Amino acid sequence: MPPRRRIFTQEEATWARLRARKPSLPCKVKSVEEWQAWRRAFKRALVKQLGPDPERVPLRPEVIERTDMGDYIREKVVYDTDAFNSVPAYVLIPKGLEKGQKLPGLLIAHGHGIGKNPSVGLDLEGNPHEDYQHSMAIRFCRRGYVTISPDWRGFGERKDADDFIRAPHRDGCNVAYMANGYFGFQYLNLHLWDAKRTLDYLQSRPEVQANKLGMIGVSFGGTMTTYTSALDDRIKACVISCYLSTLEGAWERKGNYCGAQYMHGLAALGDIPDVACLIAPRPMLAEIGELDECFTVDDAMKAYRHVAACYKAIGKSEFCEVDKFPGPHEFSGRKAFDWFDKWLKD
């Protein structure tokens, strides 16, 4: 038998490991019974790999400002998620609600960029601004939803100073991942904790139907939507925009991952679409851009087919759809508005 070839670089070593791996819990179910057993085992293993949660503290919510935007009200709020972290967020409420009327709530997860502001049409200085997320919080509010758009750790008003990151030569997500790792935390789990506490706050709002919550996000917002929806059953329907992909695809794109999206130990358990399979049987729509250069269409469709096979195996194919749209890395919306209307509105 010829000797094993020698490998020196970490790029080549991780490729070799990826190709040689035999994950312990990939979703290959053929029936409801198999899916139930797999879901329990995979979710348990995923939660273990995510590590400890931070301290639970009272939210102490506060409305910082309230602005009449014509057909909706925009509130800036702040609340605490753990003993050392507070979250600023925008809440949009349609005007004209009758006394006691409640609407479905949507958690809008921003992607990489300047944080929550573009979801409500603003730049960091409060000027009109449009990016790849296309002011989705405003558009969904006008569709009849109460939306909340928080800043994730390291973004927007929670952005770290350049001298902490040593920017531009280092990635802030990676630095924050390592800094929190000293205390035993996985950075992705801290983001997910903030998302769960944001859902706590959204449910407490008097305008919101607490049992009618959805979530949507593009890119890193898609990461957040995938993992939050997988692990928190309060999300009754979701849209994963321009994120659904595979680990192999990430390697092919020369490291399309960062400390904020990194899931410790995932390759040993399964893959990104296996995480999305945990969302079943709740409704999931995947937006996939045919011109997306970040999460490429072929890899995204491969991941989607894996998830769709899970839904089919449990007899819920109609709860899983794709919007493969002729566009780049951005929010599509061709199906998303009707999708949430179908599943969240009475």
N, C-alpha and C positions, 0 to 999 in steps of 0.2 A: 504494500500500500504506500503510495507516494506521501512524503511528509506534507503536513499542512503548510500552506504558504504563509509567509510572515506579513503582518499588517502593522503599519507604524502610525498612521494618522487616525484621529478620532472620527473624521468624516467617513473614511473607509470602514472603520471598525463598527460604527453604528449602522451603516448600510448592511454589513455582513450579519450583524446580530438581527436586524430587522428581517432579513431574508431567511435566516435560520430559525427564527422564533416559532414556537408552538404555543400560542396563547391558551390559557387555561379555561377561559369562559367566553368564547365567541358565541354570538347569538346564531344558532343554527336550528332553531325550533321548527317543528312540523305540526304542532298541535297546541291547543290552549293549555293543556296540562304541562307539556314540555316548557312552554313559555312562562308559566307561573313559577315553575321550579327554577328555571334559568334566571328570571327576574329577581327572585329573592336572593339567589347566590351572587349574582353580578352586582346588584345594588349594595349588598352588604360589603362586598370586597371593595367596591368603588369608594364607599363612605370611609372605610378603614384607611385606604390609601390617601384620601383627602386630609386625614389627620384631625387634630382637635379643633373645636370651635372656640372663638374667643368668649369673653365674659358677656353674659346677657345682662343688660341694664335697661331701666325704663327709657322709653323713646324720648321723653321730654320734648314733644313736637312744638314748634313755634313758627308762626307765619311772620316772615320778615317784611314782605311787601305784597300788595294786592293791586292789580292793574286791570282796568276795564279795557278789553281789546275789541270791543264792538259786539261781536257775536259770541264771545267767550270771556271768562275771567282767568287771568294768569296770576297764580300765587307763587311766590318764592318761599319755600319752607326749609327748615333745618330740623334734624332729629339725630339722636345718638344711636349708634349701633353696637358699640362696645365701650368699655371703660375709657378708651383712649382715642375714639374716632367718632366724629360727627359728619353727617352727610347733608349737603345742600341739594335741593331738588326743585324743579318746577312742576307745579300741578296745574293742569288746564281743566276748566269746568265749563261745559256748555251753558249759555245763558237761557233763561226762560223756564227753568225747572219749576214744577209745581211743588207746593209744600209737601214734604215727605217723599218726593219722587227720588228714586235711586237708579243709577245707570251702571252698566258694566264698567270695570276698571281695567286699564292696560298699563303694564310696566314697559316703558320704552327704554331699551338698553342701547346706549351709545357705543360706537366703535372707537378705534384709534382716531385721534385728532385732538380737538379742544374741549372734549367733554360733553356735557348735557346741552349746552346752549344752541347748537345747530338744530336740535330736534324741535326747538321752539322758534327757529328762524333768526337767531342772534349770533353775533360773534362775541368774543370775550369782553369787548367794551360796550356791549348792548346795542350795537348797530345791526341793521338787517344783514342776514348772512344765509347763504345756501351752500350745502355741500352734498356729498353722495347719499346722505340720509334723507334729503328732500323734505325737511320740516315735518316729519311724519307725525309728531305729537299734535301739531295744529290740525293736520288733515284728519287724524282719527278723532280728535275732539269735535271737529265739525261734523263728523259722521255719527256722533252721539255717544262718545265714550269720555269718561274721566281718565285723563292720562297723567302719569307721573314719570319724570325724567331725572334720575339722580346722577350725580358725578360719581363714577367709580374711583377707587383709590388710585392716586397718581395722575388724575385727569382734572381739567377744569379748575375749579377753586381748590381742588385737593392736589394740584400739581406740585411736585417737589422742586426745590431750587436747583439751578444748574450746578452749583458748587457741591451739592449733595450727590448728584448723579455723576458729576464731572462730564456734563454734556459739552459738545455733541458727540464725543467719542464713545460714550456708553449709553445703553438703552435703559431708560428709567424703569421700565417693567422688570428688567433683569436685576437692577440694583435693589428695587423694593422686594423682589422675590428673596434675594439673599439676606437682606436686612431682617425681614420677618422670619426667615428660617432660623436665625439665631435663637428665637423664642419658641421654636418647634412648630411654627405654622407653615402650611402650604398657602402661597399667595392666592392661588385660584380659589381656595376654600374661603379665604377672607372676603373676596369679591362676592362669592355665593352667599356668605353670611349677610353682607350688606343687602343683597337682593332679597333675601328672606325677611329681613327686618323692614325693608321697604314695602314688601307685601303686607306685613303686620300693620304698617302705618296706612297703606292704601285701604285695607279692610276697615280701619277705624274711621275713615272719612264718612260723614253723614250722607254724602251724595252717591256713595258707592254700594252696589250690590256685592256683599262680601263673598258670595258663592259664585260670582260671575267674573273671574279674573283671567286675563290673557297676558301674553308677553310676546314682544317682537324686538328684533335687533339685527343690525347689519354687521358683518365682519366680526370683530371682537364682541360686538353686541349679539351676534349670532352664537358665538361661544357661550356667552352668558345665558342666552335663551335656551340653548341646548341643555346645559348642565342644570340650570335652575328648574326647567320644566321636567327634566329627568328625575330630579330629587325632591321636588315639592309639588305634591298633588293638588295644591290650591290653584295651580295654573291649569285651567280647563281647556285651553286651546292656545296654540302658539304658531308663530311664523319665524322660521330660521332663514335669514337672508344672507346669501353669499358667505356661508361658512361651512356647510356640510361637506365633508372631505375625508380623506384617509391619512394615516400616518405616513404611508409610503409616498403619498402625494406631497406631504410637507417636506420630506427629504428631497424629492425630485425638484422642488422649488427652492432648493438651497437654504433650508432652514426657515420655513414659513411658520414660525412659532416664536413665542416670547415668554418671559416670566409670568405674565398675567394670564396666559392661556395654557400654560404647561400643566398637564395632568400627570402627577408622579405615578409611575408604575403602570400606566395604561397599556403599554405594549405587551406586558406580561399577562394581562387579563383579556384584552380584546383590542378594539379600535374605536375611533370616533363614532362611526355609525352604530356601534353597539351601545354607546351611551344614548344616542337618539332613540334606540329601540326601547329604552326604559320609559319613554314618553307614552308609548302605546298602553292602552287603547285610546288615549285622549287624542283629539284632532291635532295634526301637525302638517303644516304646509312648508315646503322648501322652495325658496327662491334661488334660482341658479342662472347667472348671467353667461350667455354664450361667449361674450368678449371679456370675461373676467380674467385678469392676468394674475390675480392673487390666489383665488381658489378656482382652479381651471375647470372648465365644463366637463371634460371627460372624467376626471377624478371625482367631481361633485356628483355626477350622475351615477358613477359606480357606487358611491356611498348611499345615494338615494335608493337605488335598487335594492341594496341590502336592507335598508329600513322598511321599504315597501314589502319585501318578502316576509318580514316579521308580521306586519299588519295583515297580510294575506293569510298567513298561517293561523292567525287567531280569528279569522273571519271578519276583519274590520278594514278591508281595503279602502272603503269610501272615506275613512277617517285620515287617510294619508294621501296627499297630492303634491304635485310639483308645478311650479311656474318657471319653465325654462324660457327666459325672455331674451330678446335680441339686444342686449345691452352689456355694459361693463360692470365693474364692482360697485354696485349701488342698490338702493331700495327700488324695487319694481312697482309693487302695488297693483298689478293687473288683476290679481286674484285675492290679495290680502284683505281688502275692505269687505268684500262679500264673504270671505272665509270667516272672519270674526263675527259678522252679522249672523251667519248661519248657525254658529255654535254658541254664541254668547247672548244673543238677543232672543227674548221670548217670542 
